[in-house]
Amino acid sequence: MDIEINEVEPTPEEVAIQDAYLDSFYEREVQLVKQLRHAAYTAPDGSDAIRMKMDRGEATEQEWLERIEEINAQYPYPEKP
């Protein structure tokens, strides 16, 4: 016994609901990344601390920029759906 499945196209309203859900999911993910990056930037070994050391001549600009790149690579932004 074979069962036939007919696919039904979603209505414009259903598509709009799905798009709104995906947009809100994306926005929540972006906000999470922002929070994680902020915590990493302001951590004792974060880029903000290195920037202060740089201002005092205890670190280089390259060290500061490298730490920012490391944090950004660790917490990448999601791709927009």
C-alpha positions in Angstrom: 0.0 0.0 0.0 1.6 3.3 -1.1 0.6 6.5 0.5 0.6 9.6 -1.7 1.6 12.9 -0.2 0.5 16.1 -1.8 2.6 19.1 -1.0 0.7 22.2 -0.4 2.2 25.6 -1.0 2.1 27.9 2.1 -0.2 30.9 2.0 1.3 34.4 1.9 0.3 34.7 5.6 2.1 31.5 6.5 5.2 32.7 4.7 5.1 36.1 6.5 4.8 34.3 9.9 7.7 32.0 9.0 9.8 35.0 7.9 9.0 37.0 11.0 10.0 34.0 13.1 13.3 33.6 11.3 14.0 37.3 11.6 13.4 37.2 15.3 15.6 34.1 15.7 18.3 35.9 13.8 18.0 39.0 16.0 18.2 37.0 19.2 21.4 35.3 17.9 22.9 38.6 17.0 22.1 40.0 20.5 23.7 36.9 22.1 26.9 37.4 20.0 27.0 41.0 21.1 26.7 40.1 24.7 29.4 37.4 24.4 31.8 39.8 22.6 31.2 42.5 25.2 32.0 40.1 28.0 35.2 39.0 26.2 36.3 42.5 25.4 35.9 43.6 29.0 37.4 40.5 30.6 40.7 40.8 32.5 42.5 39.4 29.5 40.3 41.0 26.9 40.9 43.7 24.3 39.9 46.5 26.7 42.7 45.5 29.1 45.2 45.3 26.4 44.1 48.7 25.1 44.8 50.2 28.6 48.2 48.5 28.6 48.8 49.9 25.1 48.0 53.4 26.4 50.6 52.9 29.1 53.2 51.6 26.7 53.0 48.0 28.1 51.5 46.4 25.0 51.5 47.1 21.3 48.7 48.1 19.0 49.2 44.8 17.1 48.6 42.8 20.3 45.4 44.8 20.9 44.2 44.3 17.3 45.0 40.6 17.4 43.0 40.1 20.6 40.0 41.8 19.0 40.3 39.5 15.9 40.5 36.4 18.3 37.4 37.5 20.1 35.5 38.2 16.9 36.6 34.8 15.4 35.5 33.1 18.6 32.1 34.7 18.5 31.1 35.2 14.9 27.8 36.8 13.9 25.3 34.4 12.3 24.4 34.6 8.7 21.2 36.4 7.9 18.5 33.9 6.7 
